[in-house]
C-alpha cells in the first residue's frame, strides 16, 4: 500500500542497487493503490508492461535484474478532486475541466488491465455504521478455499504451477 507520492523507483524498483519495488514485493499478494489518480501519471503508465508480463526488468549502468510482479491490483479513486461528483451526500465543487483532468490521469490502457471496476455511491455516516449483519471473515475464507479447490481440481496437473484463474494464459482460459 504505497503512498501516492511514492517515487517511480519505490513502486517499480531500481536505483543503484537495482532493488525490487512495491510491485515485486506484492507478488502473490495485493498491491493497493489508494487514490489512484493522485499517483504521478508516469508511475501509473510504467505499471502497464509489468502487469502484462508479470515481471519487471530493471537496468542501471550496465547491470540488469529481473523481478517477479505477479500481483492483484486493488485501486480506489474518487470521481473528482473534491470527491463529491454525483454524490447525494454533499455537492461537488469541481468544474467540468477539473473533473476531466483528474480522470485523465488514468489512461485507457491502464484501465484495460483492471478486470473489475465498480462504482460505489456515497454513503452517509449512518448508512456506513448501521448494525446490519455482514458475512464473517471465516465464511468468506471458506468460499475462497472451496473456489481454489474447485480450480485446482479443474486444472489437474497444471494446478502445481497455476494457483488461480488469473495465472491462466489465453489458451488455458479457452480450455
KERO-628737 format. One line per 8 residues: their letters; for each residue z, y, x of N, C-alpha, C. Coordinates in steps of 0.1 Angstrom, whole numbers. Each point is the difference from the previous one (the first is absolute). Last residue first. Layout:
<pases>
a	Z Y X Z Y X Z Y X ~ ...
</pases>
This chain:
<pases>
xxxxxxxx	-228 -233 -94 4 -14 -2 12 -1 -10 ~ -15 43 13 -10 -7 -9 4 -14 -3 ~ 26 23 31 2 6 -13 -10 -7 -10 ~ -3 -10 45 12 -6 -6 2 5 -14 ~ -35 19 25 -3 -14 -3 12 -7 -7 ~ 6 45 16 -9 -1 -12 -3 -14 -4 ~ 45 3 27 -13 7 2 -9 -2 -12 ~ 56 -1 2 -13 -7 -2 -11 9 4
xxxxxxxx	47 12 -2 -5 -4 13 -13 -8 -1 ~ 26 16 -37 -5 12 7 -6 -4 13 ~ 22 -31 -29 -14 2 -4 -6 12 8 ~ 39 -27 25 -1 7 -13 -15 3 -3 ~ 15 -24 39 13 0 -7 -1 7 -14 ~ -31 -28 39 -1 10 -10 12 0 -9 ~ -4 -30 36 -4 12 6 -2 12 -10 ~ 14 -44 -13 8 2 13 -4 13 6
xxxxxxxx	-21 -18 -39 12 7 -3 8 3 13 ~ -42 -26 -6 -1 14 5 13 8 -2 ~ -6 -45 -16 2 0 14 -1 14 6 ~ 5 2 -51 1 -13 8 2 2 14 ~ -5 31 -39 -7 2 12 0 -13 9 ~ 23 3 -42 -14 2 -3 -8 1 13 ~ 47 -3 2 -5 -13 -6 -15 1 -2 ~ 22 39 13 0 -10 11 -6 -13 -4
xxxxxxxx	7 33 -33 -11 4 9 -1 -10 12 ~ 36 -5 -30 -13 -3 -7 -11 3 9 ~ 42 12 16 -2 -15 0 -13 -4 -7 ~ 12 46 -1 -4 -4 14 -2 -16 1 ~ 16 18 -41 -14 4 2 -5 -4 14 ~ 46 -7 -11 -9 -9 -8 -15 3 3 ~ 32 28 19 0 -13 7 -9 -9 -7 ~ 6 42 -20 -7 1 12 -1 -14 7
xxxxxxxx	27 3 -38 -14 1 -4 -9 1 13 ~ 47 1 6 -4 -13 -5 -15 0 -4 ~ 20 41 13 -2 -9 11 -5 -14 -4 ~ 12 30 -34 -13 4 6 -3 -9 12 ~ 41 -6 -21 -11 -4 -9 -13 3 6 ~ 38 15 23 -1 -14 1 -11 -6 -9 ~ 11 46 -2 -7 -3 12 -2 -15 2 ~ 5 19 -50 8 -1 12 -9 -3 12
xxxxxxxx	-13 28 -46 -1 -13 6 8 -1 13 ~ 16 34 -39 -12 -2 9 0 -14 6 ~ 22 32 -44 1 -12 9 -13 -1 8 ~ 19 48 -17 -9 -11 -5 1 -12 10 ~ 23 46 -2 6 -13 3 -8 -12 -6 ~ -15 52 19 4 -8 -12 4 -14 4 ~ -17 38 27 14 -5 2 4 -8 -12 ~ -43 21 3 1 -7 12 14 -7 1
xxxxxxxx	-10 29 -37 -9 -12 0 2 -9 12 ~ 23 41 -1 5 -9 -10 -8 -12 -1 ~ -15 35 27 12 -7 6 6 -10 -10 ~ -51 10 -6 12 8 0 11 -8 6 ~ -53 -8 12 11 -4 -9 11 10 1 ~ -57 -4 9 13 6 3 10 -5 -10 ~ -42 -32 8 3 13 -6 13 5 6 ~ -36 -32 26 12 0 -8 3 14 -6
xxxxxxxx	-43 -32 22 5 13 -2 11 -1 -10 ~ -24 -35 38 7 2 -13 4 15 -1 ~ -33 -38 30 5 14 -1 5 2 -14 ~ -16 -41 37 6 3 -13 5 15 1 ~ -25 -16 37 -4 -9 -10 6 3 -14 ~ -14 27 45 12 -1 -7 -3 -8 -13 ~ -34 14 31 8 -10 6 14 -2 -6 ~ -31 34 -14 -6 -13 -3 7 -11 7
xxxxxxxx	14 45 7 4 -5 -13 -7 -14 -3 ~ -13 21 39 14 -4 1 5 -6 -13 ~ -43 19 1 0 -12 7 14 -5 3 ~ -5 42 -22 -5 -11 -8 1 -13 8 ~ 33 39 16 -14 -3 -2 -3 -12 -9 ~ 40 38 4 -1 -15 0 -15 -3 -3 ~ 13 45 1 5 -5 13 -1 -16 1 ~ -11 27 -39 -11 -2 9 5 -5 14
xxxxxxxx	30 14 -35 -5 -14 -3 -12 -3 10 ~ 19 44 2 10 -10 2 -5 -14 -1 ~ -29 36 -11 3 -1 15 10 -10 3 ~ -7 9 -46 -12 -6 6 2 -2 15 ~ 33 24 -23 0 -14 -4 -11 -8 7 ~ 2 47 6 10 -7 7 1 -15 -3 ~ -31 27 -25 -4 -1 14 11 -7 9 ~ 9 10 -45 -9 -11 1 -5 -2 14
xxxxxxxx	48 21 -5 -13 4 -4 -9 -13 1 ~ 55 -2 -8 -11 0 10 -14 5 -7 ~ 46 -8 -19 -2 13 5 -12 1 9 ~ 20 -33 -43 -6 1 13 -3 14 4 ~ 39 -17 -35 -13 5 1 -5 1 14 ~ 35 -37 -22 0 13 6 -14 5 1 ~ 10 -41 -23 14 4 3 0 14 5 ~ -39 -27 -11 6 5 -12 14 4 2
xxxxxxxx	-46 -3 35 14 -4 -4 4 6 -14 ~ -41 6 29 -1 -10 -11 14 -4 -5 ~ 2 22 46 -12 0 -7 -1 -11 -11 ~ 36 12 34 2 0 -15 -13 1 -8 ~ 11 2 50 4 -13 -6 1 -1 -15 ~ -14 34 37 13 2 -7 5 -12 -6 ~ -43 -2 22 10 5 9 14 2 -6 ~ -31 -35 -25 -3 13 5 11 4 10
xxxxxxxx	1 -42 -21 -14 4 -5 -4 13 5 ~ 32 -34 29 1 8 -12 -14 4 -5 ~ 12 -45 28 -5 13 1 3 7 -13 ~ 10 -48 33 2 8 -11 -7 14 1 ~ -4 -55 21 -1 14 1 4 7 -13 ~ -4 -49 30 6 5 -12 1 15 2 ~ -25 -45 25 2 15 -1 5 3 -14 ~ 2 -45 33 -3 4 -14 3 15 0
xxxxxxxx	-16 -28 45 11 5 -8 -5 3 -15 ~ -14 -15 52 -3 -7 -13 12 3 -9 ~ -16 10 49 4 10 -10 -3 -5 -14 ~ 3 -14 58 -2 -3 -14 4 11 -9 ~ -17 8 51 12 -4 -7 -4 -3 -14 ~ -21 8 54 -3 -3 -14 13 -4 -7 ~ -16 31 46 9 -9 -6 -4 -3 -15 ~ -18 23 53 -2 -3 -15 11 -10 -5
xxxxxxxx	-17 38 44 8 -11 -5 -2 -2 -15 ~ -19 36 26 -5 -12 5 8 -13 -4 ~ 13 45 -15 -3 0 14 -3 -14 6 ~ 11 -5 -48 5 12 7 -2 -2 15 ~ -7 -24 -55 -5 2 14 6 13 6 ~ 6 -40 -43 4 13 5 -6 1 15 ~ -8 -28 -49 -3 -1 14 3 14 5 ~ 15 -30 -46 -4 13 6 -1 -2 15
xxxxxxxx	-1 -31 -50 4 1 14 -4 14 5 ~ -12 -18 -43 13 -6 2 5 0 14 ~ -41 19 -23 -1 -10 11 13 -8 1 ~ -4 36 -32 -11 -9 -2 0 -12 9 ~ 31 35 5 3 -7 -13 -11 -10 -2 ~ -6 28 37 11 -10 2 3 -8 -13 ~ -31 36 -3 -5 -12 7 10 -10 3 ~ 14 40 -23 -10 -7 -7 -5 -13 7
xxxxxxxx	32 37 14 5 -13 -6 -11 -9 -5 ~ -6 45 16 0 -10 11 6 -13 -5 ~ -2 38 -29 -14 -6 3 1 -10 11 ~ 40 23 -10 -4 -9 -11 -14 -6 2 ~ 15 31 32 9 -12 1 -4 -10 -12 ~ -21 43 2 -5 -9 11 8 -12 1 ~ 14 32 -32 -12 -7 -4 -5 -9 11 ~ 52 12 -5 -12 6 5 -12 -8 -3
xxxxxxxx	41 -3 -33 -3 -4 13 -13 7 5 ~ 17 5 -45 7 9 10 -3 -5 15 ~ -16 -23 -41 -8 12 4 7 9 10 ~ 24 -40 -15 -12 -2 7 -8 12 4 ~ 49 -13 -16 -7 13 -1 -13 0 9 ~ 27 -40 13 4 9 -11 -7 13 1 ~ -8 -50 19 -4 13 3 4 9 -13 ~ 10 -52 22 3 9 -11 -3 14 5
xxxxxxxx	-11 -53 13 -1 13 6 1 10 -11 ~ 16 -54 5 -5 11 -8 0 13 9 ~ -6 -53 18 10 7 -9 -7 11 -7 ~ -19 -27 35 6 -10 -9 11 6 -9 ~ -12 33 37 -7 -13 -2 8 -10 -7 ~ 12 46 15 0 -4 -14 -7 -13 -2 ~ 0 22 42 14 -4 -2 1 -5 -15 ~ -41 18 13 2 -14 7 14 -4 -3
xxxxxxxx	-12 42 -15 -8 -10 -7 1 -14 6 ~ 24 38 19 5 -4 -13 -8 -11 -7 ~ -10 3 52 4 10 -10 6 -6 -12 ~ -4 -17 55 -4 -2 -14 5 11 -9 ~ -10 9 53 10 -6 -9 -6 -2 -14 ~ -18 16 47 -6 -7 -11 9 -8 -8 ~ 9 32 37 4 -14 1 -7 -8 -11 ~ -7 47 2 -2 -4 14 3 -15 1
xxxxxxxx	-13 14 -49 8 7 10 -3 -6 14 ~ -2 -25 -51 -8 7 11 10 7 10 ~ -2 -12 -57 4 -6 13 -8 7 11 ~ 2 9 -49 -10 -10 4 4 -7 13 ~ 29 33 -21 -5 -8 -10 -9 -11 5 ~ 18 32 30 11 -7 -6 -5 -9 -11 ~ -32 27 21 5 -11 9 12 -7 -6 ~ -16 38 -23 -10 -11 0 4 -12 9
xxxxxxx	40 30 -19 -13 2 8 -9 -12 -2 ~ 37 18 -37 -2 -9 12 -13 2 6 ~ 20 20 -40 -3 9 11 -3 -9 13 ~ 14 -18 -43 -14 6 -1 -4 9 11 ~ 36 -42 5 -1 14 -6 -14 5 0 ~ 10 -54 0 0 12 9 -1 13 -9 ~ 12 -52 -8 0 12 -8 0 12 9
</pases>
